[in-house]
Amino acid sequence: MGTSPRFVQIVEFETDRIEEMRALAEEGDQRVTGRADGPKRRLVLKDRDQPNRYLAVIEFDSPEEAVRNSGDPETGKFAERMAALCTRPPSFIDCDVQDTTDFR
């Protein structure tokens, strides 16, 4: 068990246009892949109990990298396009990673 300086943002969103959302995410992936201050990992979860509800867990190496990414005008454009595909405005939760355990 150990601590980590990593940072995670959780984006909760609802959409009935998930295929369009996936295409938008793939387009965004091309922009951030390999960037030193970009996200390191994204995990997208679908709620089994609430149709059309998703959670995107986006990991950064530090909170500062997340802030730089958020300040990028392209990130703002992406967020606007994402929100347009949502059935209600997305919500954001910022988290400091306290611990991780790999079981495999």
PyMOL commands that set and color helices and strands:
alter all, ss='L'
color gray80, all
select helices_A, chain A and resi 18-32+63-71+73-84
alter helices_A, ss='H'
color red, helices_A
select strands_A, chain A and resi 7-14+41-46+53-60+88-96
alter strands_A, ss='S'
color yellow, strands_A
deselect
rebuild
show_as cartoon
